[in-house]
Structures are given as C-alpha cells and as structure tokens.
Amino acid sequence: MRVIVALGGNAVLRRDERPDASTQLANVRTAVRTLAGLAGRHELVITHGNGPQVGMLAVQSASDPGLSRPYPFDALGAQTQGLLGYWIQQALQNALPGRQVLAMVTQTLVSAVDPAFAAPSKFVGRAYDREEAEKLAAEHGWTVKQDGGQWRRVVPSPAPQRVVETRLIRRMMGEGVIVVCAGGGGIPVVRDERGRLTGVEAVVDKDLTTALLAEALDCDAFLALTDVPHVLRGFGTPAESPIRHTTPHELRALDFPAGSMGPKVEAVCRFVETTGDMAAIGRLDQAQRILDGTAGTIVTPNGRWPLTSTL
C-alpha cells in the first residue's frame, strides 16, 4: 500500500521532557524503528508535528535583544522543518542502508482571508501556569488559552488548501524515495495578486495538511500516530471506552477537544469521506498492527477493515 504517516509532536518531544537535542534525537531514532518496518512493506510518506519546537524557537526569538523584532512564524516553521527533517532523514538512512530518503522543506497554501487569522487557536510551545502565561502574553503580545490544567500560547491556524510541492513529492515517490515533508503542517503561504508566494504569521494543522496531501498523492491509508492507543468515547468520564472500528458519520456525532484529538478526528474523517479509503488514529509503536486491523481506531466508509462490501 501507499501509506502516509503523520507523526505527532510527542514522537519527538513529550510534554514532561526538556527540549534538549539529545533527547529529541533519541526519540526520533525510536520512532524510526517503527517507520523503517513500514517502509519495508509499503510505499511511505512521512509528515510530522512541530508544536514544541516552533514554540521554543518563538520564545528564543522574542527574547533575543539582538533582534529588532521576532522572527515570523513562517520562518520558524521552515527552521523546524529543516531540523526535524534532518533528524528523521538521517535516522531512516541509517536504519535502511541503500534506501533513498529525502526531507523536503514544503509550503502549504492558505487563504489570506481565512477567518482563523482573527481567532488564534493552535497551541504551540511549552505549557505554563496561568500567572506566567499571562505575564508572557503581556510582554510579547501573545494570545494564550487554557490547555487542560495549564496554559499555552495559541496562534492562527488557517485551513490548508494545497501543498505547493505536491507534484515534486509525487515524482520522488515514483522513483522509490521515502519522502519526509509537510513538517508542522507546512510553511503557511498565500499568493498575492501577481501569483507570488508570501509567508504568513500562522501554523497550519499538521493532520489536516496530511489528509489533504494523502488525497493528492492517492494514498491507500492515512495513519495519525500519537501516544494514545485509541480514540476514546466519553473521554474523561467513568463510561469512557475505546473506539476500535468506526465510520466518519459515527465519529462526527461525538465531541472531541479542539486543541488535541479534534483536528485528528476531523482529518481522518475528511480523508475517508473523500477517498473511500482507510484512516486510523493510534500509537506509533502499533503502526503495523493498525494496518493489520488489530490496533488503533480504524475509520473506513463501512466501519470494517480490511474493506469489504456491504452488499
């Protein structure tokens, strides 16, 4: 199969870990053990989150006395694509001698009039207590919102329209290359009245971009891999239970947190509704079991996997 995998930000840096390079690199190497196994059996495209990393760079940029103003988020997104793409590419090359791996800096087209620019919602960076978050917001002009029991910065998250380099990604895949792309949802760009691309101050949701790219690349399966084994029905209640096989219609009837599971659910539903193929949410180390149908939350048009006729 042609499989696209979206690595959650926790695959590189967990919430309780210091953002040291050695820690993140060790996590990447652990993740790549699973990815290398998939690459041995399937055509593979890899995307990844960048929330912790782009947030860290934003703090450093805002605090740098040598700058007249902080770096914009499109530039910070490009930096994280280069860093994380390098780590993933090198780890895959070491795990799969002889295979060609390419980490691409990619741009994602968004609309300049997307209402998301007026309503920041995408969490980036580390978590703070309320007092510290409000202090930083006052110092740097941030917007902060509650994320569980803590507070984090939020930035605009416009809807992705197309990955600009889609044709090039498809060409590389046709030559057997494992492509790492659309990191952090892709660098958000708009076209001006002359058709020229310009970066904008935003972060695109990685899972929504991955769903869009999966459709454009004719992928057979879209895996949103994170640190939870299943999507839960009734999350946080005494009656919570894992959802194992389901349909977009059934998932859309449930409520999920907008800042965490919500975008993943929306992304997999869109892909399945548009293509009729399979998508899933689950743990990174269970990726092959998810494709086999024995782990994760698997979403298909008829709630069955492998796909079977309803006639």
Secondary structure in CASP SS format (residue, H / E / C, confidence):
PFRMAT SS
TARGET T0000
AUTHOR 0000-0000-0000
METHOD secondary structure of the structure
MODEL  1
M C 1.00
R E 1.00
V E 1.00
I E 1.00
V E 1.00
A E 1.00
L E 1.00
G C 1.00
G H 1.00
N H 1.00
A H 1.00
V C 1.00
L C 1.00
R C 1.00
R C 1.00
D C 1.00
E C 1.00
R C 1.00
P C 1.00
D C 1.00
A H 1.00
S H 1.00
T H 1.00
Q H 1.00
L H 1.00
A H 1.00
N H 1.00
V H 1.00
R H 1.00
T H 1.00
A H 1.00
V H 1.00
R H 1.00
T H 1.00
L H 1.00
A H 1.00
G H 1.00
L H 1.00
A H 1.00
G C 1.00
R C 1.00
H C 1.00
E E 1.00
L E 1.00
V E 1.00
I E 1.00
T E 1.00
H E 1.00
G C 1.00
N C 1.00
G H 1.00
P H 1.00
Q H 1.00
V H 1.00
G H 1.00
M H 1.00
L H 1.00
A H 1.00
V H 1.00
Q H 1.00
S H 1.00
A H 1.00
S H 1.00
D C 1.00
P C 1.00
G C 1.00
L C 1.00
S C 1.00
R C 1.00
P C 1.00
Y C 1.00
P C 1.00
F H 1.00
D H 1.00
A H 1.00
L H 1.00
G H 1.00
A H 1.00
Q H 1.00
T H 1.00
Q H 1.00
G H 1.00
L H 1.00
L H 1.00
G H 1.00
Y H 1.00
W H 1.00
I H 1.00
Q H 1.00
Q H 1.00
A H 1.00
L H 1.00
Q H 1.00
N H 1.00
A H 1.00
L C 1.00
P C 1.00
G C 1.00
R C 1.00
Q C 1.00
V E 1.00
L E 1.00
A E 1.00
M C 1.00
V C 1.00
T C 1.00
Q E 1.00
T E 1.00
L E 1.00
V C 1.00
S C 1.00
A C 1.00
V C 1.00
D C 1.00
P H 1.00
A H 1.00
F H 1.00
A H 1.00
A C 1.00
P C 1.00
S C 1.00
K E 1.00
F E 1.00
V E 1.00
G E 1.00
R E 1.00
A E 1.00
Y E 1.00
D C 1.00
R H 1.00
E H 1.00
E H 1.00
A H 1.00
E H 1.00
K H 1.00
L H 1.00
A H 1.00
A H 1.00
E H 1.00
H H 1.00
G C 1.00
W C 1.00
T E 1.00
V E 1.00
K E 1.00
Q E 1.00
D E 1.00
G C 1.00
G C 1.00
Q E 1.00
W E 1.00
R E 1.00
R E 1.00
V E 1.00
V E 1.00
P C 1.00
S C 1.00
P C 1.00
A C 1.00
P C 1.00
Q C 1.00
R E 1.00
V E 1.00
V C 1.00
E C 1.00
T H 1.00
R H 1.00
L H 1.00
I H 1.00
R H 1.00
R H 1.00
M H 1.00
M H 1.00
G H 1.00
E C 1.00
G C 1.00
V C 1.00
I E 1.00
V E 1.00
V E 1.00
C C 1.00
A C 1.00
G H 1.00
G H 1.00
G H 1.00
G C 1.00
I E 1.00
P E 1.00
V E 1.00
V E 1.00
R E 1.00
D C 1.00
E C 1.00
R C 1.00
G C 1.00
R C 1.00
L E 1.00
T E 1.00
G E 1.00
V C 1.00
E C 1.00
A C 1.00
V C 1.00
V C 1.00
D C 1.00
K H 1.00
D H 1.00
L H 1.00
T H 1.00
T H 1.00
A H 1.00
L H 1.00
L H 1.00
A H 1.00
E H 1.00
A H 1.00
L C 1.00
D C 1.00
C C 1.00
D C 1.00
A E 1.00
F E 1.00
L E 1.00
A E 1.00
L E 1.00
T E 1.00
D C 1.00
V C 1.00
P C 1.00
H C 1.00
V E 1.00
L E 1.00
R E 1.00
G C 1.00
F C 1.00
G C 1.00
T C 1.00
P C 1.00
A C 1.00
E C 1.00
S E 1.00
P E 1.00
I E 1.00
R C 1.00
H E 1.00
T E 1.00
T C 1.00
P H 1.00
H H 1.00
E H 1.00
L H 1.00
R H 1.00
A C 1.00
L C 1.00
D C 1.00
F C 1.00
P C 1.00
A C 1.00
G C 1.00
S C 1.00
M H 1.00
G H 1.00
P H 1.00
K H 1.00
V H 1.00
E H 1.00
A H 1.00
V H 1.00
C H 1.00
R H 1.00
F H 1.00
V H 1.00
E H 1.00
T H 1.00
T H 1.00
G C 1.00
D C 1.00
M E 1.00
A E 1.00
A E 1.00
I E 1.00
G E 1.00
R E 1.00
L H 1.00
D H 1.00
Q H 1.00
A H 1.00
Q H 1.00
R H 1.00
I H 1.00
L H 1.00
D H 1.00
G C 1.00
T C 1.00
A C 1.00
G C 1.00
T E 1.00
I E 1.00
V E 1.00
T C 1.00
P C 1.00
N C 1.00
G C 1.00
R C 1.00
W C 1.00
P C 1.00
L C 1.00
T C 1.00
S C 1.00
T C 1.00
L C 1.00
END
